[in-house]
Structure formats: structure tokens, C-alpha cells
Amino acid sequence: MTRKHGKKYLAAAAKVDPNRAYLPEEAAQLVKETSYTNFDATVEAHLRLGIDPRHADQQVRSTVSLPHGTGKPVRVLVFAQGDAARAAEQAGADIVGADELIQRIEKENFLDFDVAVATPDMMGKVGRLGRILGRRGLMPNPKSGTVVQAQDLPRVINELKRGKVEFRNDKTGLLHVAIGKVSFTAEQIRDNFAALMEAVKAAKPSGTKGVYIKSITLTSTMGPGIPVDVSAAQNMQLEEV
């Protein structure tokens, strides 16, 4: 069944040439111009990768520190105890706890946070939350830099608060990453996009053959997709912020 779009969407889509691959700078400006919501829409990058996600050596999973953040407050939860818990609280973590926090998540389905961090000594207990946190992408994991030693908690919490986000491919080989808000300047969107591209290139799996990044689209919440020139995007230089 063909999806019907409203007048606002159609007017926004009319500004985009679907047969043209836009330069990153052009796409960053156009994603602002084609946003028609009455709220501060999220800007997302969607990348179609030339990977076979059925194979373990072709998974793309890493993190990126967005120079201008995500545009929304990040609530950080930390599983820690003793001195590590005190260090997490002093570093600005929103929620800190150990056994009682694990029980709260289990019994109350408490999920009022954006990212979870844990010290290694807590992972034996946190592991039982796998079914609850895993399906929401909230499970602490060494690969995403969210299982860290106590002395690293202040640095990691600060990075997360400032806009460090995790990305990973889905079952179809796509990446979907929020890189800011429509209220950002085009330059800020471009900078965050450049940082993402550097991180995605660095995360190229060893088992990948052929073309790694097949297509890139920028879009805002409910807005039309804007095709981005893949070559130009891969050659972007991240400017000092």
C-alpha cells in the first residue's frame, strides 16, 4: 500500500532532487530547510553499508564524539559501588547504584536514562539485565566503551554528557545515527556529520569486501531524505571546534 504524505511533507520534498547527490555542506543546509515540524526535529544520518551482517567479522559497532553534542541532555546511569560510585556521582552521573539499582530495573522496569556505564566488578550482576537493557541498546559493553575502570569514570561520563554516542549496524546492514538538531547551524551539522564519517571509516570490519559505504542519506524527523555524495562525505575533514 502506498503511503500518503501530507501537504507539508510534499512541499518539503519538492525542495530535494532525488536524482542528485548533494555535497555534505549542501545537505546540512537543506536538512534544515526541509524540516517542517513545530518542534526541534532530530537530524539523522542513514548509511547503507556493503556488509553482510550475518557474519561476525562484518559487524560495525563503535562510538563517535560529536563535537557539538546531540542537542539533548544525556542522562547517564552508572552501575558502581564504593569509591567508584562516589567518583561517578562527583563526575555528574545522573543515577548511580549497585544491587538496589539492578533490582529497581528488574522489578519496576526503570529505564529513565539514555546510556548505562558499569565498572568491571559489577558486570557479573548487571549481566542478568541483558534481556531488559539489551533490546533497548542500553547494556554496558566494553566494545562501546561503557564498561570502564573506576579511574576512567570521570572521563567517560564527561564524554557521554558532551555527545559521545554509540552506533551499530542493524540486521539489514544499515546505520542510523542521530547527529544533532534542526536548530543547529548548518556548520554544526556538517561538523558532527564529519566526525561520524571518520568514526564509521575507522570501524570498517576486516571481513568487508567491495564497496564499504554504498549510500548516505540525511533526514530530519518526519522530513524527506536528502541523498549525500558518498565520495565527498568520505573525504570530509573534521575542522577544529
Sine and cosine of phi, psi and omega as CSV:
sin_phi,cos_phi,sin_psi,cos_psi,sin_omega,cos_omega
0.00,0.00,0.76,-0.65,-0.02,-1.00
-0.96,0.27,0.76,-0.66,0.00,-1.00
-0.98,0.22,0.72,-0.69,0.02,-1.00
-1.00,-0.09,0.75,-0.66,0.01,-1.00
-0.97,-0.25,0.46,-0.89,0.02,-1.00
-0.98,0.19,0.11,-0.99,-0.04,-1.00
-0.88,0.47,-0.63,0.77,-0.03,-1.00
-0.90,0.44,-0.68,0.74,0.03,-1.00
-0.90,0.44,-0.72,0.69,-0.04,-1.00
-0.89,0.46,-0.60,0.80,0.03,-1.00
-0.92,0.38,-0.63,0.78,0.03,-1.00
-0.93,0.36,-0.69,0.72,-0.02,-1.00
-0.90,0.44,-0.49,0.87,0.00,-1.00
-0.91,0.42,-0.32,0.95,0.01,-1.00
-0.99,0.13,-0.17,0.99,-0.07,-1.00
-0.95,-0.31,0.78,-0.63,0.09,-1.00
-1.00,0.00,0.96,-0.29,-0.09,-1.00
-0.92,0.40,-0.26,0.96,-0.02,-1.00
-0.99,-0.11,0.10,1.00,-0.01,-1.00
-0.91,-0.42,0.66,-0.75,0.11,-0.99
-0.99,-0.14,0.92,-0.40,-0.10,-1.00
-0.99,0.14,0.54,-0.84,0.14,-0.99
-0.91,0.41,0.48,-0.88,-0.04,-1.00
-0.80,0.60,-0.66,0.75,0.00,-1.00
-0.90,0.43,-0.63,0.78,0.03,-1.00
-0.92,0.38,-0.68,0.73,-0.01,-1.00
-0.90,0.43,-0.62,0.79,0.01,-1.00
-0.89,0.46,-0.63,0.78,0.04,-1.00
-0.96,0.30,-0.66,0.75,-0.06,-1.00
-0.93,0.36,-0.54,0.84,0.00,-1.00
-0.91,0.41,-0.47,0.88,0.09,-1.00
-0.96,0.28,-0.68,0.73,-0.07,-1.00
-0.94,0.34,-0.41,0.91,-0.05,-1.00
-0.99,-0.14,0.08,1.00,0.06,-1.00
-1.00,0.09,0.79,-0.61,-0.08,-1.00
-0.82,-0.57,0.14,0.99,-0.01,-1.00
-0.96,0.28,0.34,-0.94,0.03,-1.00
-1.00,-0.07,0.31,0.95,0.11,-0.99
-0.76,-0.65,0.18,-0.98,-0.03,-1.00
-0.97,0.22,1.00,-0.06,-0.11,-0.99
-0.91,0.40,0.46,-0.89,0.07,-1.00
-1.00,0.09,0.65,-0.76,0.09,-1.00
-0.99,-0.12,0.78,-0.63,-0.04,-1.00
-0.82,-0.57,0.53,-0.85,0.14,-0.99
-0.95,-0.33,0.74,-0.67,0.02,-1.00
-0.87,-0.49,0.86,-0.51,-0.04,-1.00
-0.89,-0.46,0.78,-0.62,0.10,-0.99
-0.99,-0.11,0.88,-0.47,-0.12,-0.99
-0.98,-0.20,0.52,-0.86,0.04,-1.00
-1.00,0.03,0.85,0.53,0.01,-1.00
-0.85,-0.52,0.33,-0.95,0.13,-0.99
-0.95,-0.32,0.99,-0.14,-0.12,-0.99
-0.90,0.43,-0.09,1.00,0.06,-1.00
-0.96,0.27,-0.31,0.95,-0.05,-1.00
-0.98,-0.18,0.69,-0.72,-0.05,-1.00
-0.90,0.44,-0.49,0.87,-0.03,-1.00
-1.00,0.04,0.21,0.98,0.05,-1.00
-0.80,-0.60,0.49,0.87,0.05,-1.00
-1.00,-0.02,0.67,-0.74,0.05,-1.00
-0.94,-0.34,0.91,-0.41,0.00,-1.00
-0.50,-0.86,0.84,-0.54,0.00,-1.00
-0.28,-0.96,-0.23,-0.97,0.03,-1.00
-0.74,-0.67,0.33,-0.94,0.08,-1.00
-0.63,-0.78,0.68,-0.73,0.09,-1.00
-1.00,-0.09,0.96,-0.29,-0.02,-1.00
-0.97,0.25,0.85,-0.52,-0.09,-1.00
-0.85,0.53,-0.46,0.89,-0.01,-1.00
-0.94,-0.35,0.25,0.97,0.02,-1.00
0.95,0.30,-0.09,-1.00,-0.03,-1.00
-0.99,-0.11,-0.22,0.97,-0.02,-1.00
1.00,-0.02,0.07,1.00,0.05,-1.00
-0.65,-0.76,0.49,-0.87,0.03,-1.00
-0.88,0.47,0.61,-0.79,0.00,-1.00
-0.94,-0.35,0.88,-0.47,0.02,-1.00
-1.00,0.00,0.89,-0.45,-0.07,-1.00
-0.97,-0.25,0.82,-0.58,0.08,-1.00
-0.96,-0.28,0.67,-0.74,-0.01,-1.00
-0.80,-0.60,0.81,-0.59,0.14,-0.99
-1.00,-0.01,0.95,-0.32,-0.03,-1.00
-0.35,-0.94,0.27,-0.96,0.02,-1.00
-0.61,-0.79,0.30,-0.95,0.04,-1.00
0.89,0.45,-0.69,-0.73,-0.03,-1.00
-0.88,0.48,-0.57,0.82,0.00,-1.00
-0.90,0.43,-0.64,0.77,0.02,-1.00
-0.90,0.43,-0.66,0.75,0.02,-1.00
-0.91,0.41,-0.62,0.78,0.03,-1.00
-0.90,0.43,-0.62,0.78,0.01,-1.00
-0.91,0.42,-0.67,0.74,0.01,-1.00
-0.90,0.44,-0.68,0.73,0.00,-1.00
-0.91,0.40,-0.47,0.88,-0.02,-1.00
-0.99,0.15,-0.12,0.99,0.08,-1.00
0.97,-0.23,0.23,0.97,0.07,-1.00
-0.87,0.49,0.62,-0.78,-0.05,-1.00
-0.98,0.20,-0.58,0.81,-0.05,-1.00
-0.68,-0.73,0.79,-0.61,-0.01,-1.00
-0.72,-0.69,0.69,-0.73,0.02,-1.00
-0.03,-1.00,0.02,-1.00,-0.01,-1.00
-0.76,-0.64,-0.92,-0.39,-0.08,-1.00
-0.85,0.53,-0.70,0.71,-0.05,-1.00
-0.91,0.41,-0.54,0.84,0.01,-1.00
-0.95,0.31,-0.64,0.77,0.05,-1.00
-0.88,0.48,-0.69,0.73,0.02,-1.00
-0.91,0.42,-0.61,0.79,0.00,-1.00
-0.89,0.45,-0.65,0.76,0.03,-1.00
-0.92,0.39,-0.64,0.77,-0.01,-1.00
-0.92,0.40,-0.74,0.67,-0.14,-0.99
-1.00,0.06,-0.58,0.82,-0.08,-1.00
-0.96,-0.26,-0.04,1.00,-0.07,-1.00
0.81,0.58,0.67,0.74,-0.03,-1.00
-0.95,0.32,0.88,-0.48,-0.04,-1.00
-0.65,-0.76,0.51,0.86,-0.06,-1.00
-1.00,0.09,0.88,0.48,0.04,-1.00
-0.39,-0.92,0.30,-0.96,-0.08,-1.00
-0.98,-0.22,-0.46,0.89,-0.01,-1.00
-0.48,-0.88,0.58,-0.82,0.00,-1.00
-0.88,-0.47,0.68,-0.74,0.02,-1.00
-0.83,-0.55,0.51,-0.86,0.01,-1.00
-0.59,-0.81,0.52,-0.85,0.17,-0.99
-0.99,0.12,0.45,-0.89,-0.07,-1.00
-0.82,0.57,-0.59,0.80,-0.04,-1.00
-0.92,0.39,-0.28,0.96,-0.01,-1.00
-1.00,-0.03,-0.25,0.97,-0.15,-0.99
-0.91,0.41,-0.45,0.89,0.05,-1.00
-0.87,0.49,-0.59,0.81,0.02,-1.00
-1.00,0.07,-0.63,0.78,-0.02,-1.00
-0.91,0.42,-0.45,0.89,-0.02,-1.00
-0.81,0.58,-0.51,0.86,-0.03,-1.00
-0.96,0.29,-0.12,0.99,0.07,-1.00
-1.00,-0.02,0.12,0.99,-0.08,-1.00
-0.79,0.62,-0.70,0.72,-0.05,-1.00
-0.93,0.37,-0.53,0.85,-0.03,-1.00
-0.98,0.17,-0.76,0.65,-0.08,-1.00
-0.99,0.12,-0.55,0.83,-0.07,-1.00
-0.87,0.49,-0.70,0.71,-0.05,-1.00
-0.93,0.36,-0.27,0.96,0.03,-1.00
-0.97,-0.25,0.09,1.00,0.01,-1.00
0.94,0.34,0.44,0.90,-0.07,-1.00
-0.95,-0.33,0.03,1.00,-0.06,-1.00
-0.96,0.27,0.81,-0.59,0.07,-1.00
-0.84,0.54,0.63,-0.77,-0.07,-1.00
-0.49,-0.87,0.71,-0.71,0.01,-1.00
-0.85,0.52,-0.57,0.82,-0.04,-1.00
-0.91,0.42,-0.49,0.87,0.00,-1.00
-0.99,-0.11,0.08,1.00,0.05,-1.00
0.96,0.26,0.40,0.92,-0.03,-1.00
-0.93,-0.36,0.14,0.99,0.22,-0.98
-0.90,-0.43,0.96,-0.29,-0.18,-0.98
-0.69,-0.72,0.41,-0.91,0.07,-1.00
-0.93,0.37,0.41,-0.91,-0.07,-1.00
-0.83,0.56,-0.65,0.76,-0.05,-1.00
-0.93,0.38,-0.30,0.95,0.00,-1.00
-1.00,-0.07,-0.09,1.00,-0.06,-1.00
-0.85,0.53,-0.72,0.69,-0.01,-1.00
-0.85,0.53,-0.70,0.72,0.00,-1.00
-0.90,0.45,-0.72,0.69,-0.05,-1.00
-0.92,0.40,-0.69,0.73,0.01,-1.00
-0.88,0.47,-0.67,0.74,0.02,-1.00
-0.89,0.45,-0.68,0.74,0.01,-1.00
-0.89,0.45,-0.68,0.74,0.00,-1.00
-0.91,0.41,-0.65,0.76,0.01,-1.00
-0.91,0.42,-0.55,0.84,-0.06,-1.00
-1.00,0.10,-0.20,0.98,0.07,-1.00
0.80,-0.60,0.45,0.89,0.09,-1.00
-0.99,0.12,0.83,-0.55,-0.06,-1.00
-0.80,-0.60,0.47,-0.88,0.05,-1.00
-1.00,-0.08,0.54,-0.84,0.14,-0.99
-0.71,-0.71,0.51,-0.86,0.04,-1.00
-0.41,-0.91,0.53,-0.85,-0.01,-1.00
-0.94,0.33,0.47,-0.88,0.09,-1.00
-1.00,-0.02,-0.14,-0.99,-0.09,-1.00
-0.93,0.37,-0.28,0.96,-0.01,-1.00
-0.98,-0.20,0.10,1.00,0.01,-1.00
0.99,0.11,0.34,0.94,0.02,-1.00
-0.98,-0.22,0.49,-0.87,0.16,-0.99
-0.92,-0.40,0.71,-0.70,0.06,-1.00
-0.81,-0.59,0.91,-0.41,-0.08,-1.00
-0.73,-0.69,0.80,-0.60,0.09,-1.00
-0.97,0.23,0.79,-0.61,-0.06,-1.00
-0.85,-0.53,0.27,0.96,0.06,-1.00
0.53,-0.85,-0.31,-0.95,-0.02,-1.00
-0.80,-0.59,0.38,-0.93,0.03,-1.00
-0.89,0.46,-0.45,0.89,0.02,-1.00
-0.95,0.33,-0.24,0.97,0.08,-1.00
-0.90,0.43,0.39,-0.92,0.15,-0.99
-0.96,0.29,0.32,-0.95,0.05,-1.00
-0.87,0.50,-0.56,0.83,0.01,-1.00
-0.92,0.39,-0.64,0.77,0.02,-1.00
-0.92,0.40,-0.65,0.76,0.05,-1.00
-0.90,0.44,-0.68,0.74,0.01,-1.00
-0.89,0.47,-0.69,0.72,0.01,-1.00
-0.87,0.49,-0.73,0.68,0.00,-1.00
-0.89,0.45,-0.62,0.78,0.02,-1.00
-0.90,0.43,-0.66,0.75,0.02,-1.00
-0.89,0.46,-0.66,0.75,0.03,-1.00
-0.89,0.45,-0.66,0.75,0.03,-1.00
-0.88,0.47,-0.71,0.70,-0.03,-1.00
-0.88,0.48,-0.65,0.76,0.04,-1.00
-0.88,0.47,-0.67,0.74,-0.03,-1.00
-0.93,0.37,-0.64,0.77,0.00,-1.00
-0.91,0.41,-0.67,0.75,0.03,-1.00
-0.89,0.45,-0.65,0.76,0.00,-1.00
-0.92,0.38,-0.41,0.91,-0.04,-1.00
-1.00,-0.04,0.18,0.98,-0.02,-1.00
-0.84,0.54,0.83,-0.55,-0.04,-1.00
-0.94,0.35,0.49,-0.87,-0.02,-1.00
-0.91,0.41,-0.47,0.88,-0.06,-1.00
-1.00,0.07,-0.01,1.00,-0.04,-1.00
-0.95,0.30,0.72,-0.69,0.06,-1.00
-0.85,-0.52,0.52,-0.86,0.03,-1.00
0.97,0.23,-0.44,-0.90,-0.07,-1.00
-0.95,0.32,0.80,-0.59,-0.06,-1.00
-0.99,0.15,-0.78,0.63,0.01,-1.00
-0.94,-0.33,0.93,-0.36,-0.10,-1.00
-1.00,0.04,-0.63,0.78,0.02,-1.00
-0.40,-0.91,0.42,-0.91,0.01,-1.00
-0.70,-0.72,0.70,-0.72,0.05,-1.00
-0.74,-0.67,0.72,-0.69,0.17,-0.99
-0.98,-0.22,0.60,-0.80,0.02,-1.00
-0.45,-0.89,0.35,-0.94,0.14,-0.99
-0.93,-0.36,0.26,-0.96,0.00,-1.00
-0.78,0.62,0.86,-0.50,0.01,-1.00
0.94,0.33,-0.04,1.00,-0.05,-1.00
-1.00,0.02,0.18,-0.98,0.00,-1.00
-0.96,0.28,0.41,-0.91,0.04,-1.00
-0.98,0.20,0.62,-0.79,0.00,-1.00
-0.89,-0.45,0.93,-0.37,-0.02,-1.00
-0.92,0.40,0.70,-0.72,-0.03,-1.00
-0.91,-0.40,0.64,-0.77,0.06,-1.00
-0.91,0.42,0.91,-0.41,-0.10,-0.99
-0.89,0.45,-0.69,0.72,-0.02,-1.00
-0.88,0.47,-0.72,0.70,0.01,-1.00
-0.90,0.44,-0.63,0.78,0.00,-1.00
-0.91,0.42,-0.64,0.77,-0.01,-1.00
-0.95,0.31,-0.35,0.93,-0.02,-1.00
-0.99,-0.16,0.10,0.99,0.04,-1.00
-0.89,0.45,0.59,-0.80,0.09,-1.00
-0.96,-0.27,0.75,-0.66,0.02,-1.00
-0.98,0.18,0.91,-0.41,-0.02,-1.00
-0.98,0.19,0.46,-0.89,0.02,-1.00
-0.91,0.42,0.75,-0.66,-0.01,-1.00
-0.96,-0.27,0.00,0.00,0.00,0.00
